[in-house]
Amino acid sequence: MTERHEIFEKINELARNIDADFEFSDIEQIEEFLDDFENQQYEEYDEIERLYNELMELSYYDEEESDQ
């Protein structure tokens, strides 16, 4: 299991605490969630945002490696 996959699993676990049927399958869905002001009310929001930032860092390093 890749680190990226593990982060998605953690994010989805947090999302299930908000709504049992909710699951993120791509980064765009996470961005939509974070951009929706109403979602800031959930205690899981900050942790989902932190994990999203980790995903972005991994994507950045993946792009750097592929450019070499």
N, CA and C atoms as a LAMMPS dump frame, in Angstrom:
ITEM: TIMESTEP
0
ITEM: NUMBER OF ATOMS
204
ITEM: BOX BOUNDS ff ff ff
-5.0000000000000000e+02 5.0000000000000000e+02
-5.0000000000000000e+02 5.0000000000000000e+02
-5.0000000000000000e+02 5.0000000000000000e+02
ITEM: ATOMS id mol type element x y z
1 1 1 N 0.848 -1.173 0
2 1 2 C 0 0 0
3 1 3 C 0.9 1.244 0
4 2 1 N 0.624 2.146 -0.922
5 2 2 C 1.451 3.342 -1.011
6 2 3 C 1.068 4.344 0.07
7 3 1 N 1.984 5.252 0.322
8 3 2 C 1.715 6.293 1.317
9 3 3 C 0.501 7.122 0.902
10 4 1 N 0.391 7.385 -0.38
11 4 2 C -0.743 8.141 -0.921
12 4 3 C -2.061 7.417 -0.631
13 5 1 N -2.065 6.108 -0.848
14 5 2 C -3.258 5.302 -0.585
15 5 3 C -3.61 5.307 0.907
16 6 1 N -2.61 5.232 1.749
17 6 2 C -2.823 5.257 3.197
18 6 3 C -3.452 6.582 3.632
19 7 1 N -3.014 7.678 3.045
20 7 2 C -3.57 8.985 3.379
21 7 3 C -5.037 9.047 2.956
22 8 1 N -5.351 8.551 1.766
23 8 2 C -6.756 8.507 1.324
24 8 3 C -7.592 7.67 2.283
25 9 1 N -7.057 6.56 2.745
26 9 2 C -7.779 5.717 3.704
27 9 3 C -8.081 6.483 4.996
28 10 1 N -7.096 7.22 5.494
29 10 2 C -7.295 8.016 6.716
30 10 3 C -8.347 9.092 6.492
31 11 1 N -8.273 9.758 5.344
32 11 2 C -9.247 10.801 5.03
33 11 3 C -10.647 10.201 4.953
34 12 1 N -10.785 9.064 4.309
35 12 2 C -12.096 8.43 4.18
36 12 3 C -12.629 7.94 5.514
37 13 1 N -11.751 7.504 6.375
38 13 2 C -12.174 7.111 7.724
39 13 3 C -12.765 8.324 8.456
40 14 1 N -12.095 9.462 8.35
41 14 2 C -12.612 10.686 8.956
42 14 3 C -13.935 11.107 8.314
43 15 1 N -14.021 10.966 6.995
44 15 2 C -15.245 11.348 6.284
45 15 3 C -16.422 10.473 6.713
46 16 1 N -16.161 9.194 6.97
47 16 2 C -17.236 8.31 7.423
48 16 3 C -17.749 8.724 8.799
49 17 1 N -16.933 9.386 9.6
50 17 2 C -17.399 9.908 10.884
51 17 3 C -18.417 11.031 10.675
52 18 1 N -18.295 11.733 9.565
53 18 2 C -19.213 12.824 9.24
54 18 3 C -20.495 12.263 8.634
55 19 1 N -20.342 11.361 7.669
56 19 2 C -21.478 10.76 6.962
57 19 3 C -21.051 9.372 6.503
58 20 1 N -21.764 8.367 6.935
59 20 2 C -21.38 6.984 6.663
60 20 3 C -21.259 6.672 5.18
61 21 1 N -21.984 7.378 4.328
62 21 2 C -21.959 7.103 2.891
63 21 3 C -20.93 7.944 2.143
64 22 1 N -20.214 8.796 2.842
65 22 2 C -19.294 9.716 2.179
66 22 3 C -17.933 9.085 2.011
67 23 1 N -17.384 9.175 0.777
68 23 2 C -16.051 8.647 0.521
69 23 3 C -15.384 9.448 -0.593
70 24 1 N -14.132 9.82 -0.362
71 24 2 C -13.355 10.549 -1.357
72 24 3 C -12.624 9.555 -2.244
73 25 1 N -12.683 9.782 -3.553
74 25 2 C -11.954 8.9 -4.465
75 25 3 C -10.863 9.647 -5.234
76 26 1 N -10.87 10.998 -5.148
77 26 2 C -9.813 11.762 -5.807
78 26 3 C -9.586 13.096 -5.1
79 27 1 N -8.501 13.73 -5.463
80 27 2 C -8.092 14.972 -4.807
81 27 3 C -9.12 16.082 -5.023
82 28 1 N -9.749 16.117 -6.203
83 28 2 C -10.726 17.169 -6.487
84 28 3 C -11.891 17.133 -5.504
85 29 1 N -12.324 15.944 -5.11
86 29 2 C -13.411 15.823 -4.138
87 29 3 C -12.991 16.376 -2.774
88 30 1 N -11.758 16.122 -2.404
89 30 2 C -11.259 16.65 -1.132
90 30 3 C -11.211 18.173 -1.198
91 31 1 N -10.746 18.706 -2.325
92 31 2 C -10.68 20.16 -2.49
93 31 3 C -12.069 20.786 -2.4
94 32 1 N -13.063 20.164 -3.018
95 32 2 C -14.433 20.666 -2.936
96 32 3 C -14.92 20.671 -1.494
97 33 1 N -14.617 19.603 -0.773
98 33 2 C -15 19.522 0.63
99 33 3 C -14.362 20.655 1.429
100 34 1 N -13.061 20.867 1.224
101 34 2 C -12.337 21.898 1.97
102 34 3 C -12.776 23.299 1.579
103 35 1 N -13.183 23.489 0.332
104 35 2 C -13.618 24.799 -0.137
105 35 3 C -15.018 25.183 0.346
106 36 1 N -15.785 24.188 0.761
107 36 2 C -17.146 24.452 1.232
108 36 3 C -17.096 24.944 2.681
109 37 1 N -17.421 26.207 2.858
110 37 2 C -17.35 26.851 4.175
111 37 3 C -18.145 26.083 5.233
112 38 1 N -19.264 25.514 4.849
113 38 2 C -20.129 24.787 5.791
114 38 3 C -19.413 23.593 6.432
115 39 1 N -18.469 23.014 5.717
116 39 2 C -17.782 21.825 6.235
117 39 3 C -16.808 22.143 7.361
118 40 1 N -16.488 23.404 7.541
119 40 2 C -15.566 23.779 8.617
120 40 3 C -16.155 23.529 10
121 41 1 N -17.453 23.291 10.063
122 41 2 C -18.099 23.022 11.35
123 41 3 C -17.721 21.653 11.923
124 42 1 N -17.279 20.745 11.069
125 42 2 C -16.963 19.388 11.519
126 42 3 C -15.598 19.343 12.187
127 43 1 N -15.521 18.621 13.284
128 43 2 C -14.242 18.535 13.998
129 43 3 C -13.185 17.81 13.168
130 44 1 N -13.606 16.991 12.208
131 44 2 C -12.675 16.26 11.352
132 44 3 C -12.054 17.151 10.272
133 45 1 N -12.615 18.321 10.055
134 45 2 C -12.179 19.204 8.969
135 45 3 C -10.672 19.487 9.032
136 46 1 N -10.174 19.888 10.183
137 46 2 C -8.753 20.255 10.304
138 46 3 C -7.827 19.077 9.989
139 47 1 N -8.213 17.896 10.424
140 47 2 C -7.378 16.719 10.154
141 47 3 C -7.437 16.351 8.667
142 48 1 N -8.606 16.461 8.064
143 48 2 C -8.719 16.198 6.625
144 48 3 C -7.864 17.205 5.857
145 49 1 N -7.885 18.461 6.281
146 49 2 C -7.069 19.486 5.622
147 49 3 C -5.579 19.174 5.758
148 50 1 N -5.167 18.741 6.94
149 50 2 C -3.755 18.4 7.17
150 50 3 C -3.334 17.235 6.267
151 51 1 N -4.182 16.224 6.182
152 51 2 C -3.875 15.07 5.34
153 51 3 C -3.87 15.452 3.859
154 52 1 N -4.762 16.334 3.469
155 52 2 C -4.78 16.84 2.093
156 52 3 C -3.447 17.523 1.779
157 53 1 N -2.945 18.32 2.712
158 53 2 C -1.66 18.993 2.51
159 53 3 C -0.525 17.979 2.363
160 54 1 N -0.6 16.887 3.097
161 54 2 C 0.396 15.813 2.943
162 54 3 C 0.322 15.224 1.531
163 55 1 N -0.902 15.015 1.038
164 55 2 C -1.072 14.508 -0.323
165 55 3 C -0.451 15.453 -1.342
166 56 1 N -0.642 16.746 -1.136
167 56 2 C -0.104 17.735 -2.058
168 56 3 C 1.42 17.707 -2.045
169 57 1 N 2.002 17.541 -0.873
170 57 2 C 3.464 17.434 -0.774
171 57 3 C 3.96 16.196 -1.509
172 58 1 N 3.275 15.078 -1.33
173 58 2 C 3.665 13.848 -2.035
174 58 3 C 3.555 14.047 -3.537
175 59 1 N 2.51 14.686 -3.993
176 59 2 C 2.331 14.937 -5.428
177 59 3 C 3.454 15.805 -5.958
178 60 1 N 3.844 16.799 -5.18
179 60 2 C 4.926 17.689 -5.584
180 60 3 C 6.221 16.901 -5.751
181 61 1 N 6.53 16.046 -4.784
182 61 2 C 7.77 15.264 -4.86
183 61 3 C 7.701 14.228 -5.97
184 62 1 N 6.518 13.665 -6.201
185 62 2 C 6.356 12.715 -7.303
186 62 3 C 6.621 13.394 -8.637
187 63 1 N 6.13 14.615 -8.801
188 63 2 C 6.354 15.363 -10.039
189 63 3 C 7.828 15.695 -10.212
190 64 1 N 8.493 16.076 -9.121
191 64 2 C 9.927 16.405 -9.189
192 64 3 C 10.727 15.19 -9.637
193 65 1 N 10.412 14.028 -9.072
194 65 2 C 11.135 12.807 -9.426
195 65 3 C 10.903 12.417 -10.87
196 66 1 N 9.695 12.602 -11.368
197 66 2 C 9.398 12.218 -12.738
198 66 3 C 10.03 13.188 -13.748
199 67 1 N 10.342 14.405 -13.323
200 67 2 C 10.982 15.38 -14.189
201 67 3 C 12.475 15.093 -14.371
202 68 1 N 13.047 14.303 -13.499
203 68 2 C 14.481 14.042 -13.561
204 68 3 C 14.827 12.946 -14.51
